[in-house]
Amino acid sequence: MTEAARPGGASRPPAIDGRDLSALTRQMKAMVPHYTPEWRFSPDDPDAGRRSFFWLRRCLARMPKG
């Protein structure tokens, strides 16, 4: 079915990010210095920011792959 032929004009779901968890972690480590230079993203030194990131990462991992 084409986009125009969908019943009720429903749009297609957005593309899901295909990166795995280790790729997301690498990107997070690379981005941190640019957004929060005072924060050190260190797996050996857990803090609230790191815990929040890993919680979100677990949530993303449980999403269905599409």
C-alpha positions as CSV (number, residue, x, y, z in Angstrom):
1,M,0.0,0.0,0.0
2,T,1.3,3.4,-0.8
3,E,1.4,6.3,1.7
4,A,-1.6,8.0,0.0
5,A,-3.6,4.8,0.0
6,R,-3.3,4.2,3.8
7,P,-6.8,4.1,5.4
8,G,-7.6,7.2,7.3
9,G,-4.5,9.0,6.1
10,A,-2.3,7.3,8.7
11,S,1.4,8.0,8.3
12,R,4.2,5.5,8.5
13,P,6.0,5.0,11.8
14,P,9.3,6.7,12.1
15,A,12.5,4.7,11.4
16,I,13.9,3.1,14.6
17,D,17.6,3.7,15.3
18,G,19.4,0.5,14.5
19,R,22.5,1.1,16.7
20,D,23.3,-1.4,19.4
21,L,23.8,-0.6,23.1
22,S,27.6,-0.4,22.8
23,A,27.3,2.0,19.9
24,L,25.0,4.2,21.9
25,T,27.4,4.2,24.8
26,R,30.3,5.1,22.6
27,Q,28.3,8.0,21.2
28,M,27.4,9.2,24.7
29,K,31.0,9.2,25.8
30,A,32.0,11.2,22.7
31,M,29.2,13.7,23.1
32,V,29.5,14.4,26.9
33,P,32.6,16.7,26.7
34,H,30.8,19.0,24.2
35,Y,27.6,19.4,26.2
36,T,28.8,19.1,29.8
37,P,32.6,19.4,30.0
38,E,32.6,19.3,33.8
39,W,31.0,15.8,33.8
40,R,33.2,12.8,33.3
41,F,31.2,9.8,31.9
42,S,33.0,7.0,33.7
43,P,31.6,3.5,34.2
44,D,33.9,3.1,37.2
45,D,32.5,6.2,39.0
46,P,28.7,5.9,39.0
47,D,26.7,9.2,39.4
48,A,23.2,10.3,38.7
49,G,23.9,11.2,35.1
50,R,25.5,7.9,34.3
51,R,22.7,5.9,36.0
52,S,20.2,7.9,34.0
53,F,21.9,7.1,30.8
54,F,22.1,3.4,31.5
55,W,18.5,3.3,32.6
56,L,17.5,5.0,29.3
57,R,19.7,2.6,27.4
58,R,18.0,-0.4,29.0
59,C,14.6,1.0,28.0
60,L,15.7,1.5,24.4
61,A,17.1,-2.1,24.3
62,R,13.6,-3.4,25.3
63,M,11.9,-1.6,22.4
64,P,10.8,-3.9,19.6
65,K,13.2,-3.9,16.6
66,G,11.4,-2.6,13.5
